[in-house]
């Protein structure tokens, strides 16, 4: 029996393969997006700096619509949380502590390891500014874990809202983001303080999670899914054409407005359309993943979810930092401003993936409970992580 067949045979019959498949797609979109839409430039001192092909190639914006799948991630996160919450043994507090520990261990691991790596790499001759560029990239994806932790803590309230209102439980979140967007982009934008945009962070990302919770308690069916798909698509097009929202779903250097930090109404429109499509395709995807050869990779990706999120930037840096000592390496340390860069970067993607697999072989230990770790070791890891965060954000 092959490995794929053994994995398939060990899968419980009640396992929702479609939801795991959707999560795997959303997980793979994160490193693919960062590797394809992020680049570097090399200055005269051999220091690498962040750059983006989006500054040059406007046609990359639709690529970001496909690769921005955080709406799907929050959708399936809400769905899975409902199932876990309703099967919990013990108090809600114990359930929540378990969920937070699963999210926190890998974050603590990657930041603690980088706290040790920074002085070692500096002693080996890597410029401090290069290390700061790399540290920023490592920390950037970790904001997601903090937001996801807060959203997870709200699961009991989301369940109550879903049981009472169904899909409509997400409507106030959409309205809240719309109001903030109107204030910061409308006719009185000059009088609105810049910090107001922060108010979009929680409702912006909670929106798809709440849809997932409503889906999990069976308050969203095919009819509601079609409304989400059609309504989200219409709103998305309207915001682009009539209200001139930026086309890119990720930040573009030099642009005054961004859709993702914090999420704008365009992000929610895309999340609604993606959520509707995902719910409608669930049964078809579930049947497809009955094939062992397709199901086995999904299982492996889901088992390494936090490893992928926490370490994929490190994999890219593991190629780019050594390349910076060699000078201008196409697709790695050359400016992302030509078609040749796109071709070269695509050629580098398999190497990034291979490095991530190699790193993940050792980093996956952070996804397992630290049963043998003493209080002293955990304290040291926490101090190292805090020190790295100060260095990266300073």
Buried (B, 14 or more C-beta within 10 A) or exposed (E): EEEBEEBBEEBEEEEBBBBBBBBBBBBBBBBBBBBBBBBBBBEEEBBBBBBBBBBBBEEBBEBBBEBBBBBBBBBBBBBBBBBBBEEBEEEEEEBBEEBBEBBBBBBBBBBBBBBEBBEEBEEEEBBEBBBBBBBEBBBBBBEBBEBBBEBBEBBEEBBEBBBEBBBBBBEBBBEBBBBBBBBBBEEEEEEBEEEBBEBBBBBBBBBBBBBBBBBBBEBBEEEBBBBBBEBBBEBBEBBBEEEEBBBBBBBBEEEEBBBBBBBBBBBBBBBBBBBBBBBBBBEEBBEBBEEBEBBBBBBBBBEBBBBBBBBBBBBBBBBBBEBBEEEEBBBBBBBBBBEEBBEBBEEBBEBBBEBBEEBBEEBBEBBEEBEEEEEEEEEEBEEBBBBBBEBBEE
